[in-house]
Amino acid sequence: MLADEDLGYPQSQIWKLPFVFVSWISGTRHSKAIPTPIEVELNPDFGTNLLDSYHEYIPIWSDRLVDVLRKAGVDNLDVYDVIIRDPRTGLKASDYKAVNVIGSKDCVDMERSEYDSRSERGAREFSRLVIDPKKIHSMKLFRLLERPTIVIINEDVKRGIETAQLRGVRADPVQLSPE
């Protein structure tokens, strides 16, 4: 999550998510049916301004963000309807999706990247991330096999996100190893 001062306002935070017995970071399609809509609630200890991206154990993204990604050519998302409620204000927002990113890549240039050597594959703690572009195979968006909570996007997607001025979404640059 971005800090409130990065956003310029007190951000909201989701809590009271239903437990759905699937992994949202595996990079694979769900084998079980997902009951929809998935209903979540805003945490009353945080702000009321909705963001375009929440990174809970179920990634919840606004329709705006999903549309930006699709317009940039991203076609590997499974999406499920979400309703965000705020009992303080009576808000019932239905323009959100639970998003399962399909695809993960083993594409980190481990020799050029810097990471905590005590961290294990699947939970690598990177301080400098270098990607081998030959291993990406033109994917526009995917999860990183070394750290599946990290979603990697290409430059077209990054430009689309920046142009849309989405709330609570930031694309940090990574380095590419020389070809």
DARA-V883138 format. One record per residue. N is the residue number from 1. RES is the residue in one small letter. SS is DSSP state (H for helix, E for strand, - for the rest). PHI is phi in whole degrees, 0 to 359 (999 if undefined). BURIAL is b if it has 24 or more other C-alpha atoms within 12 Angstrom, else e. Layout:
n=[N N]
res=[RES RES]
ss=[SS SS]
phi=[PHI PHI]
burial=[BURIAL BURIAL]
This chain:
n=[1 2 3 4 5 6 7 8 9 10 11 12 13 14 15 16 17 18 19 20 21 22 23 24 25 26 27 28 29 30 31 32 33 34 35 36 37 38 39 40 41 42 43 44 45 46 47 48 49 50 51 52 53 54 55 56 57 58 59 60 61 62 63 64 65 66 67 68 69 70 71 72 73 74 75 76 77 78 79 80 81 82 83 84 85 86 87 88 89 90 91 92 93 94 95 96 97 98 99 100 101 102 103 104 105 106 107 108 109 110 111 112 113 114 115 116 117 118 119 120 121 122 123 124 125 126 127 128 129 130 131 132 133 134 135 136 137 138 139 140 141 142 143 144 145 146 147 148 149 150 151 152 153 154 155 156 157 158 159 160 161 162 163 164 165 166 167 168 169 170 171 172 173 174 175 176 177 178 179]
res=[m l a d e d l g y p q s q i w k l p f v f v s w i s g t r h s k a i p t p i e v e l n p d f g t n l l d s y h e y i p i w s d r l v d v l r k a g v d n l d v y d v i i r d p r t g l k a s d y k a v n v i g s k d c v d m e r s e y d s r s e r g a r e f s r l v i d p k k i h s m k l f r l l e r p t i v i i n e d v k r g i e t a q l r g v r a d p v q l s p e]
ss=[- - - H H H H - - - E - - E E - - - - - - - - - - - - - - - - - - - - - - E E E E E - - - - - - E - - - E E E - - - E E E E H H H H H H H H H - - - - - E E E E E E E E E E - - - - E E E E E E E E E E E - - E E - - E - - - - - E E - - - - - - - - - - E E E - E E - H H H - - - - - E E E E - - E E E E E E E - H H H H H H H H H H - - - - - - - - - - E E - - -]
phi=[999 279 286 306 293 290 270 90 201 291 276 272 220 272 214 54 277 288 271 247 282 216 268 263 237 286 82 242 293 289 270 251 292 258 291 234 286 278 256 229 228 283 287 292 275 237 291 250 287 285 259 270 210 239 246 267 291 248 295 239 237 291 302 302 295 300 297 301 296 295 295 275 98 285 230 241 240 260 238 225 300 229 240 257 246 228 296 292 248 83 302 222 264 247 260 225 228 276 241 252 280 268 117 224 232 265 229 282 278 293 288 264 281 242 204 288 295 279 283 260 305 95 216 300 257 272 256 213 249 239 256 270 296 292 268 277 57 62 291 270 205 197 272 273 300 290 204 296 283 267 254 260 234 272 298 300 294 301 298 298 296 295 296 286 50 288 270 80 241 223 249 276 288 240 266 253 285 295 279]
burial=[e e e e e e e e e e b b b b b e b e e e e e b b b b b b e e e e e b e e e b b b b b e e e e e b b b b b b b b e b b b b b b b b b b b b b e e b e b e b b b b b b b b b b b e e e e e e b b b b b b b b b b b b b b b b b b e e b e e e e e e e e e e b e b e e b b b b b e e b e e b b b b b b b b b b b b b b b b e e b b e b b e e e e b b b b b b e e b e b e e e]
